[in-house]
């Protein structure tokens, strides 16, 4: 998808899911599990730091200067079904 939408809210869970809200109001879920054995995310695996994900500059970040591209989050996430 060619959209570049900012993340405006994130909630991280202990099972490596990110519940996201984008600037267009869409709520989506992104599974970080496949990334957790790769740098730089391996630093977050098994750490309480994963759950303190926050939004900065329109994307999801963690302590230690770790982030993930917002287009990846949008393109590879799934809509949340209420």
ABEGO torsion letter per residue (X at the ends): XABBBBBABBBBBAAGBBBBBBAAGBBBBBBAAAAAABOAAAAABGBAAAAABBBBGGBBBBBGGBBBBAAAAAAABBBBBX
